[in-house]
Amino acid sequence: MASWMEVTRESEHGLPTMLVQAVGIATAMCVCELVSAPLMVDAASGAFNVLPWFLVACLFAVAFTYTVGFALLWAVDSFTHRLEGKSRAWMPMAYALAGGAGFCVWGYAVYPAVINAILVPVGHDALSQNVALSIGANCAIAGMVSFFLGSSVASRFAERKAIVAVAGGIGIVLAILGGIVLWLTLTHVA
């Protein structure tokens, strides 16, 4: 039996599989956040601009991926490690289900709370429960798509260290910019 600290790699010289998956997931989530940013701005009754909200959403997506997402990757890998043959073809679906469920809960809890923390102090109405549920559903879709793509392409990018480093760096820079935007916004409305 392998140690729980054992790192799996697609090849001897490739990057660790879960690292490549996480970078792919974070990248895909930022793209999903870019696509869904207008929907989120509309859900907040147009109180935000699209670009600043996209950066804040990237912060949430990248933070989720590199914390809770890693735990989900590890859990799915641990539970499905013994699958062989044709069953391995279903692995991306297992990752997609875990990512969809995890990011749905994260999105339902975090996004409306932060949006309300910005809207309510400046005199806007808080988000309704229906809007919060739609945000959770949107996050579930983004999580499913991102985890499916991240787990599907990991073997192709494990040896392309420069591409993984650039994608990971861009995701972290977007998250830092999102953190700055969020901090400036929250200090302004306080």
C-alpha positions in Angstrom: 0.0 0.0 0.0 1.3 3.4 -0.9 2.0 6.1 1.6 -0.6 9.0 1.8 2.4 11.3 1.2 3.3 9.6 -2.1 3.2 12.0 -5.1 1.9 10.7 -8.3 3.4 11.9 -11.6 2.4 11.2 -15.2 6.1 10.6 -16.1 9.4 10.5 -14.2 10.3 14.1 -15.3 6.8 15.6 -15.2 5.2 17.8 -12.5 3.1 16.2 -9.8 -0.3 15.3 -11.2 -2.4 17.1 -8.5 -0.4 20.3 -9.0 -1.0 20.2 -12.7 -4.7 19.5 -12.1 -5.0 22.3 -9.6 -3.4 24.8 -12.0 -5.6 23.7 -14.8 -8.7 23.9 -12.6 -7.8 27.4 -11.4 -7.2 28.6 -15.0 -10.5 27.1 -16.2 -12.3 28.6 -13.2 -11.0 32.1 -14.0 -12.2 31.6 -17.6 -15.6 30.5 -16.2 -15.7 33.6 -13.9 -15.0 35.8 -16.9 -17.9 34.3 -18.8 -20.2 34.5 -15.8 -19.2 38.0 -14.6 -22.0 39.7 -16.5 -24.5 37.4 -14.9 -23.1 38.1 -11.4 -23.2 41.9 -12.1 -26.8 41.6 -13.2 -27.6 39.6 -10.1 -26.3 42.5 -8.0 -28.6 44.9 -9.9 -25.7 46.4 -11.8 -24.0 47.7 -8.7 -20.6 46.5 -9.8 -18.5 46.9 -13.0 -17.7 43.6 -14.8 -13.9 43.8 -14.7 -13.5 44.5 -11.0 -16.1 41.7 -10.2 -14.2 39.3 -12.5 -11.0 40.0 -10.5 -12.8 39.4 -7.2 -14.4 36.2 -8.5 -11.0 35.0 -9.7 -9.8 35.6 -6.1 -12.6 33.3 -4.8 -12.0 30.7 -7.5 -8.2 30.5 -7.1 -8.5 30.5 -3.3 -11.1 27.7 -3.5 -8.9 25.7 -5.9 -5.7 25.9 -3.9 -7.4 25.1 -0.6 -10.6 23.1 -0.8 -10.0 22.1 -4.4 -6.7 20.3 -3.4 -8.6 18.4 -0.7 -11.3 17.4 -3.2 -8.6 16.3 -5.7 -6.9 14.2 -3.1 -10.2 12.7 -1.9 -11.3 11.7 -5.5 -7.9 10.3 -6.2 -7.9 8.3 -3.0 -11.3 6.8 -3.6 -10.8 6.0 -7.2 -7.1 5.0 -7.2 -7.9 1.3 -7.6 -10.0 1.7 -10.7 -8.5 -0.1 -13.6 -9.1 -0.3 -17.4 -12.2 1.2 -18.8 -13.3 2.5 -15.4 -10.4 5.0 -15.5 -12.1 6.7 -18.4 -14.8 7.8 -16.0 -12.3 9.6 -13.7 -12.9 13.1 -15.1 -16.6 12.7 -14.3 -15.8 11.8 -10.7 -13.6 14.9 -10.5 -16.4 17.0 -12.1 -19.0 15.8 -9.6 -16.7 16.6 -6.7 -15.8 19.9 -8.1 -19.3 20.9 -8.9 -20.6 20.0 -5.4 -17.7 21.7 -3.6 -17.7 24.9 -5.6 -21.5 25.0 -5.4 -21.4 25.1 -1.6 -18.4 27.6 -1.7 -20.2 29.8 -4.2 -23.5 29.7 -2.3 -21.8 30.6 1.0 -19.1 33.1 -0.1 -20.3 35.0 -3.1 -23.7 36.2 -1.7 -22.1 37.1 1.6 -19.4 39.3 0.0 -21.9 40.8 -2.4 -24.2 41.7 0.5 -21.3 43.1 2.5 -20.8 45.6 -0.4 -24.4 46.3 -1.3 -26.1 46.7 2.0 -23.8 49.4 3.5 -24.4 51.6 0.4 -28.2 51.4 0.6 -28.9 48.6 -1.9 -31.2 45.6 -1.0 -29.5 42.4 0.0 -29.6 39.5 -2.5 -32.7 37.4 -2.4 -32.5 33.7 -1.6 -33.4 32.9 -5.2 -30.4 34.9 -6.4 -28.1 33.3 -3.9 -29.3 29.8 -5.1 -28.7 30.9 -8.7 -25.2 31.9 -7.8 -24.7 28.5 -6.2 -26.0 26.8 -9.4 -23.7 29.0 -11.5 -20.7 28.0 -9.3 -21.7 24.3 -9.5 -21.5 24.5 -13.3 -18.2 26.3 -13.2 -16.9 23.8 -10.7 -18.0 20.8 -12.8 -16.5 22.3 -16.0 -13.2 23.3 -14.4 -12.6 20.0 -12.5 -13.5 18.0 -15.6 -11.1 20.0 -17.8 -8.4 20.2 -15.1 -8.4 16.4 -14.6 -8.7 15.7 -18.3 -5.7 17.7 -19.5 -3.3 17.1 -16.6 -1.5 14.3 -18.5 -0.9 16.5 -21.5 0.6 19.3 -19.5 2.6 17.5 -16.9 5.8 17.8 -18.8 5.2 21.4 -20.0 6.5 23.0 -16.9 6.7 26.5 -18.4 3.0 26.5 -19.5 1.9 25.3 -16.1 4.1 27.9 -14.3 2.7 30.7 -16.5 -0.9 29.6 -16.1 -0.4 29.3 -12.3 1.3 32.6 -12.2 -1.5 34.4 -14.1 -4.1 32.8 -11.8 -2.2 34.0 -8.7 -1.8 37.5 -10.2 -5.5 37.7 -11.0 -6.3 36.6 -7.4 -4.0 39.2 -5.9 -5.6 41.9 -8.1 -9.0 40.6 -7.0 -7.9 40.8 -3.4 -6.8 44.4 -3.9 -10.1 45.3 -5.5 -12.0 43.6 -2.8 -10.0 45.3 0.0 -10.4 48.8 -1.7 -14.1 48.2 -2.1 -14.7 47.0 1.4 -12.7 49.9 2.9 -14.6 52.4 0.8 -18.0 51.2 1.8 -17.1 50.8 5.5 
